[in-house]
Amino acid sequence: MRTDPSHARSAHGEGRAVVGLWRYPVKSMLGEELNASAVTKYGLVGDRRFAVVDAATGKVAGAKNPHKWGNFFDFRAAYVEPPQAGAKLPAVRLTLPDGTAVMSDQPGLAQILSRALGREVTLAGTQDEGEARSGTTAEEYWPDMEGLDHRDTVTEWELPAGTFFDLAVVHLVTTATIDRLRELYPEGRFEVRRFRPNIVVATGPDERGFVENGWIGHTVAIGDEVRLRITGPCPRCVMITLPQGDLPRDAGILRTAARHNQVNVGVYADVIAGGTIRRGDPVRLA
């Protein structure tokens, strides 16, 4: 039975601790929950190292434009063995909506994915961190909703050079933020997997509201080694409203974030010191 880490509390009394770790081998597909991961300047090792690319336009495909691509969350990606920092990436097992499993390195993969998505696509990746193609663009659909920068339109943006990330290499969210969203919209199912963070931090009972907003500009120490610089809020999009497993489609999820936290859920971070991060590691502002 799946346990949502946003319901967890720190095992360190009043302190904060890591209660969830997630890696997404293929951009926009469902990923894998971890007990531990190596962290480099490119985030959790193996995170978003592959992406589906539209063969006609060269743009990265994904869940941000569901009108064009359907629900990318019907696809799941997981490494066949844990990737290691500085080593060649292992193959990725892709589970398609019909339950078929295929490998990232098998012949004819592009044709298989093209049939599943209804458009001609390829799977792009990089074996060396930071060596994905530069200047890659992606598309985003903005629903007709108050509080968004655009309404009922599709825009484009350029991914950071050499990566398949949206804006930053690490996304962190606290349980306090998830709890606050639940209070604001109790009809909605606010679960961590909707928001696709890398790191979920349990906060103490004395910390309430959108706690991590106050961490922007500060350094967060996780365990003995990893240090993150919190660079800014994480603006959310139509992705968080999409059905995912037993989670229903719900526009109210995005609407609540827009009304109460300027469309943000969680924060982005850069890695200033790598190492190994584990569930249960203490988290503190350095």
C-alpha positions as CSV (number, residue, x, y, z in Angstrom):
1,M,0.0,0.0,0.0
2,R,1.4,3.4,-1.0
3,T,2.1,5.7,1.9
4,D,2.1,9.4,1.1
5,P,5.1,11.0,2.7
6,S,3.3,14.3,3.1
7,H,1.5,12.6,6.0
8,A,4.8,11.8,7.7
9,R,6.3,13.6,10.6
10,S,9.9,14.1,11.4
11,A,11.6,11.3,13.4
12,H,13.8,14.0,14.9
13,G,11.4,15.6,17.3
14,E,11.0,19.3,16.6
15,G,13.5,19.1,13.7
16,R,13.1,18.5,10.0
17,A,13.9,15.3,8.1
18,V,13.8,13.9,4.6
19,V,10.7,11.6,4.3
20,G,10.6,11.3,0.5
21,L,13.0,10.9,-2.4
22,W,12.0,10.7,-6.0
23,R,13.8,10.3,-9.3
24,Y,12.2,10.7,-12.8
25,P,14.4,9.0,-15.4
26,V,12.3,10.2,-18.3
27,K,11.0,13.8,-18.2
28,S,7.2,13.9,-17.6
29,M,6.8,10.2,-17.1
30,L,6.1,8.7,-13.6
31,G,9.3,7.9,-11.8
32,E,10.6,5.9,-8.9
33,E,10.6,6.4,-5.2
34,L,14.0,5.9,-3.5
35,N,15.5,5.2,-0.1
36,A,18.8,6.9,-1.0
37,S,20.5,8.6,-3.9
38,A,23.8,10.1,-4.8
39,V,23.6,13.9,-5.5
40,T,25.9,15.8,-7.9
41,K,25.7,19.3,-9.2
42,Y,23.1,18.0,-11.7
43,G,20.8,16.9,-8.9
44,L,19.8,13.3,-8.0
45,V,21.9,11.0,-10.2
46,G,19.8,9.7,-13.1
47,D,17.1,12.3,-12.7
48,R,15.5,13.5,-16.0
49,R,18.3,12.2,-18.1
50,F,16.0,11.2,-20.9
51,A,13.2,13.0,-22.7
52,V,10.7,12.2,-25.5
53,V,11.2,14.5,-28.4
54,D,8.8,15.4,-31.2
55,A,10.4,14.2,-34.4
56,A,8.6,16.9,-36.4
57,T,9.6,19.9,-34.3
58,G,12.5,18.8,-32.2
59,K,10.7,20.1,-29.1
60,V,10.6,18.1,-25.9
61,A,7.2,16.4,-25.4
62,G,5.5,16.1,-22.1
63,A,2.7,16.4,-19.6
64,K,2.7,20.2,-19.7
65,N,0.8,20.1,-23.0
66,P,-1.8,17.3,-22.5
67,H,-4.0,18.5,-25.3
68,K,-1.3,17.5,-27.7
69,W,0.3,14.5,-26.0
70,G,-2.4,13.0,-23.8
71,N,-1.5,11.9,-20.3
72,F,2.2,11.2,-20.0
73,F,1.5,9.9,-16.5
74,D,0.2,6.7,-18.1
75,F,3.9,5.9,-18.7
76,R,6.3,4.9,-16.1
77,A,10.2,4.9,-16.2
78,A,12.6,3.2,-13.8
79,Y,16.3,2.2,-14.1
80,V,17.0,-1.5,-14.3
81,E,19.7,-1.0,-11.7
82,P,20.6,2.1,-9.6
83,P,22.7,4.6,-11.6
84,Q,26.0,5.6,-10.1
85,A,27.7,9.0,-10.2
86,G,30.4,9.2,-12.9
87,A,29.4,5.9,-14.5
88,K,27.5,5.1,-17.7
89,L,23.8,5.1,-17.1
90,P,22.0,1.7,-16.9
91,A,19.1,1.1,-19.2
92,V,15.6,2.4,-18.3
93,R,12.6,0.2,-18.3
94,L,9.6,2.0,-19.8
95,T,6.1,0.7,-18.9
96,L,3.5,1.8,-21.5
97,P,-0.1,2.5,-20.8
98,D,-1.2,-1.0,-21.9
99,G,1.3,-2.5,-19.5
100,T,3.9,-3.4,-22.1
101,A,7.5,-3.0,-20.8
102,V,10.2,-1.9,-23.2
103,M,13.9,-0.9,-22.7
104,S,15.5,2.4,-23.5
105,D,18.2,0.7,-25.5
106,Q,16.2,-1.8,-27.5
107,P,15.9,-1.6,-31.3
108,G,12.7,0.0,-32.6
109,L,12.0,1.9,-29.5
110,A,11.1,5.1,-31.4
111,Q,8.5,3.3,-33.4
112,I,7.0,1.7,-30.2
113,L,6.8,5.1,-28.5
114,S,5.4,6.7,-31.6
115,R,2.5,4.2,-31.7
116,A,1.8,4.7,-28.0
117,L,1.7,8.5,-28.3
118,G,0.1,8.8,-31.7
119,R,3.0,11.0,-33.0
120,E,6.4,10.3,-34.4
121,V,8.9,10.7,-31.5
122,T,12.3,9.7,-30.4
123,L,13.8,9.1,-27.0
124,A,16.7,11.5,-26.4
125,G,19.2,11.1,-23.6
126,T,22.7,11.8,-22.4
127,Q,25.2,9.4,-20.9
128,D,27.3,12.2,-19.5
129,E,25.7,14.6,-17.1
130,G,25.2,18.1,-18.5
131,E,25.7,17.0,-22.1
132,A,22.1,16.9,-23.3
133,R,21.5,19.0,-26.3
134,S,21.6,22.7,-25.6
135,G,18.8,25.1,-26.6
136,T,16.1,22.5,-26.3
137,T,12.6,23.9,-26.1
138,A,9.3,22.6,-24.8
139,E,5.6,23.6,-24.9
140,E,3.2,24.4,-22.1
141,Y,-0.5,24.7,-22.1
142,W,-2.0,27.3,-19.8
143,P,-5.6,26.5,-18.8
144,D,-8.2,29.3,-18.6
145,M,-7.7,30.1,-14.9
146,E,-7.4,33.2,-12.9
147,G,-4.0,33.8,-11.4
148,L,-1.9,32.3,-14.3
149,D,0.5,34.3,-16.4
150,H,-1.3,33.2,-19.6
151,R,-4.8,31.8,-20.1
152,D,-6.0,29.1,-22.6
153,T,-2.9,29.3,-24.7
154,V,0.3,27.4,-25.5
155,T,3.7,28.9,-24.9
156,E,7.3,27.8,-25.4
157,W,10.3,28.0,-23.1
158,E,13.9,26.9,-23.4
159,L,15.3,24.4,-21.0
160,P,18.5,25.2,-19.2
161,A,21.4,24.4,-21.5
162,G,22.7,20.9,-21.3
163,T,19.7,19.5,-19.3
164,F,16.1,18.2,-19.5
165,F,15.1,20.2,-16.4
166,D,12.5,22.9,-16.4
167,L,14.3,25.5,-14.4
168,A,16.5,23.9,-11.8
169,V,18.1,20.6,-10.9
170,V,16.3,20.0,-7.6
171,H,12.7,20.5,-6.5
172,L,12.0,20.4,-2.8
173,V,8.6,20.6,-0.9
174,T,7.7,20.4,2.7
175,T,4.9,18.5,4.4
176,A,3.7,21.8,5.9
177,T,2.9,23.1,2.4
178,I,1.0,20.0,1.5
179,D,-0.9,20.2,4.7
180,R,-1.8,23.9,4.1
181,L,-3.1,23.2,0.7
182,R,-5.3,20.4,2.1
183,E,-6.7,22.9,4.6
184,L,-7.5,25.4,1.9
185,Y,-9.2,22.9,-0.4
186,P,-10.2,19.8,1.6
187,E,-12.1,18.4,-1.4
188,G,-8.9,17.9,-3.3
189,R,-6.4,15.1,-2.9
190,F,-3.1,16.8,-2.3
191,E,-0.5,14.0,-2.5
192,V,3.2,14.5,-3.0
193,R,3.2,12.5,-6.3
194,R,1.0,15.2,-8.0
195,F,3.9,17.7,-7.6
196,R,6.8,15.5,-8.7
197,P,9.4,16.7,-6.1
198,N,12.8,15.2,-5.7
199,I,12.9,15.8,-1.9
200,V,10.1,15.9,0.6
201,V,11.0,17.4,4.0
202,A,8.8,16.7,7.0
203,T,8.5,19.8,9.2
204,G,7.9,20.1,12.9
205,P,4.5,20.8,14.4
206,D,5.4,24.4,15.0
207,E,6.0,25.1,11.3
208,R,2.8,25.8,9.4
209,G,2.0,27.2,6.0
210,F,4.2,27.5,3.0
211,V,7.4,27.1,5.1
212,E,9.9,26.7,2.3
213,N,9.1,30.1,0.8
214,G,11.1,31.5,3.7
215,W,14.1,29.4,2.7
216,I,14.7,31.2,-0.6
217,G,18.2,32.6,-0.7
218,H,19.4,30.3,2.1
219,T,21.5,27.1,2.2
220,V,19.8,23.9,3.3
221,A,22.0,21.2,4.8
222,I,20.8,17.6,4.4
223,G,22.6,14.9,6.4
224,D,26.4,15.2,6.6
225,E,27.2,16.0,3.0
226,V,24.6,17.5,0.8
227,R,24.1,21.3,0.7
228,L,21.5,23.0,-1.4
229,R,21.1,26.7,-2.3
230,I,17.4,27.5,-2.4
231,T,17.0,29.7,-5.5
232,G,13.4,30.4,-5.9
233,P,9.7,29.2,-5.8
234,C,8.5,26.4,-8.0
235,P,5.7,27.7,-10.2
236,R,3.1,25.0,-11.0
237,C,1.2,24.2,-14.2
238,V,-1.5,22.0,-15.6
239,M,0.5,18.9,-14.8
240,I,-0.6,18.9,-11.2
241,T,-4.3,18.7,-12.2
242,L,-3.9,15.6,-14.4
243,P,-5.1,12.1,-13.3
244,Q,-2.3,9.9,-12.0
245,G,-3.1,6.3,-11.0
246,D,-6.0,6.6,-8.6
247,L,-5.7,10.4,-8.3
248,P,-8.5,12.1,-10.3
249,R,-8.3,15.0,-12.6
250,D,-8.8,18.1,-10.5
251,A,-8.4,21.7,-11.7
252,G,-8.9,22.8,-8.1
253,I,-5.4,21.7,-7.2
254,L,-3.8,24.3,-9.5
255,R,-6.5,26.9,-8.7
256,T,-5.8,26.6,-4.9
257,A,-2.0,27.1,-5.5
258,A,-2.8,30.1,-7.7
259,R,-5.2,31.8,-5.2
260,H,-3.1,31.2,-2.1
261,N,0.6,31.0,-3.1
262,Q,1.1,32.7,-6.4
263,V,0.8,29.3,-8.2
264,N,3.9,28.0,-6.4
265,V,4.3,24.6,-4.6
266,G,7.7,24.0,-3.2
267,V,11.0,25.6,-4.1
268,Y,13.9,25.0,-6.6
269,A,17.5,24.5,-5.5
270,D,21.0,24.3,-6.9
271,V,23.5,21.8,-5.5
272,I,26.5,23.5,-3.9
273,A,27.9,20.3,-2.2
274,G,27.1,16.8,-3.4
275,G,27.1,13.5,-1.6
276,T,24.5,10.9,-0.6
277,I,21.1,11.8,0.6
278,R,18.9,9.3,2.5
279,R,15.4,9.1,3.8
280,G,15.5,10.1,7.5
281,D,18.4,12.5,7.0
282,P,18.1,15.6,9.2
283,V,17.5,18.9,7.4
284,R,18.5,22.3,8.7
285,L,19.1,25.8,7.4
286,A,22.8,26.3,7.3
